[in-house]
Amino acid sequence: MNNCILTGGITRDAELKYTNSGMALCKFGLANTTGFGDKKQTNYFDMVLWGKRAEGLNQHLTKGKQIIVSAEARYSTWEKDGMKHNKIDFHVDKLDFQMGNKPDGQQSNQPQTQQQPPKVQTDNQGPPDFVDDDIPF
C-alpha cells in the first residue's frame, strides 16, 4: 500500500502544463508542520494532479490555501549533465479544501458567501465510499 494523507498550506500557486500527448498536469507545493514548540518542523512536498481535475482545480490551488490530500508517493531518478538526481512527488488521489479558508478578497469577520471548490476523488480508484447502511451487520 502506498497512500499518504497530508494536510497543510499551499506554498506556491499551481502551475498547469500539458504533456506531449495532451494530458493536463498541475504542480504545486505543500507545506506541512509537525511537532510543538522548539520541536516544530516544516516539511515541503511537491504535489501533482492529473487530467480534468488538474484543469478544473488549477485556479483554486493558490498560495496560502489550506488543503487535505490523499496521495501516492512516486520516486523518480534521472541523469542530467552526468549527475544523477532523484525526487519524490506525491500524485494526488483525493483533495479537499479545509474549512476556514476564506474566498479571495473576503475579510475574516464577514460570512462566507462564495462556495468552496468541490471535494474531488479520482474515478475508479480505490474502494467506494460506504455509509453505515451499506454494511449488512
N, C-alpha and C positions, 0 to 999 in steps of 0.2 A: 504494500500500500504506500502510495506517495501522495499525501494530501496534507497541506499546511493551511492553517487558519491564522490570518494575520489581521490586526487592526491597527490603524494609525492614520497619520496625515499625509496627504499627497504633497510631495516635495517640489514638483515642477508640473506645469501644465502638460497634459497629454499631447503626444505628437502622433499624428495619423499619417501612415505611409501605406504604400501598396507594394506587394511582391510583384515579380515579373509576370506571374500568372494572373494578377489582378485581385488577389486576396487582400482585404484590408487588415492592417496591423497597427495597433495602437500601443505606444510605450509610455510609461510614466513611472515615477519613483514613489516609494512609500517609506515613511519613517515610523519606526515602532520603538517606543521607550519602555524599558523594563527596569525593575528594581525600585528602591526608595532611597531618599536622602542622598548621602555620599556615594551610594552603590548604584545610582541611576546610570543606565547605559542606553544610548540610542543606536539602533541598528537601521541600516538603509538597504532597501531591496529594490531591484529592477523588476517591474511588473509588465506583462504582455497580455494583451486582449486581442482576439482574432475575430474576423468576419463582420457580419452585420452589427453585432454588438459593439465592435470597435468603432464603426461608423456612427452608430446611434449614441453611444455614451461619451465619445471623444470630447464633445463640447461641455459636458458636465464634470469631467475629471480635471479640475483646476486646483492649483496650488492652495493648500490650506484646508481643503475639504477633508472631513473625517470619513473613512470607509472601513468596511469589514470585507475581507476577501477569503475565499477558499481557493487554493491554487495548487498546481503541481510543480514541484521544483525540477528544473531541467538543467543538466550540466552540459556545457559545450566547450570544446577546445578548438583552437585554430593556430596557424603559424603565420606570422607577418614579419617581414624583414629578418628572417632567420631566428626569430624569438617565438617561443611557444607561449600562448596565452590561454587562460581558462576563465569561465564565468558561470555563475548560476543565475538563471532567470526564473521567475515564477509566472507560469501560464495560468491565467485566471479562469476558474470554472464558474464560480459564483461571486457576485459583488452586491453589496448593499451599502447605501449611504446611511450613516449613523444619524440617529435623532440628535437634534441640537444644531445641525448645520443650518445656517441662515441663507436663504436665497440671495443672489447677488444684489448688493445695494440696500439691503434691508438692515435696519438697526435692531439691536438686541431687545429693546423694550416694546417693539411692535409685534403684533401677532403675525404668524406666517400666513400669507395669502397665496403664494405660489406653491404648486405641487412639486414634491421632490422627485427626482428621476426614479424610474421604476426599479424594483429588485429584479435582478437578472440571473438566469440559470441557463447553462448550455442545454441544447436539445439532445436527448437520447444518451446522456452520460450519467452514470451512477444510478443508484436506486431511486424510485419515485418517492415523493414526499407522502407520508402516511398520516392519517388522522386517527385518533383513538378508536373511532367507529369502524375503521378498516381492519382492526385486529380481532380475530374471531374468539378470543378468550378474555 
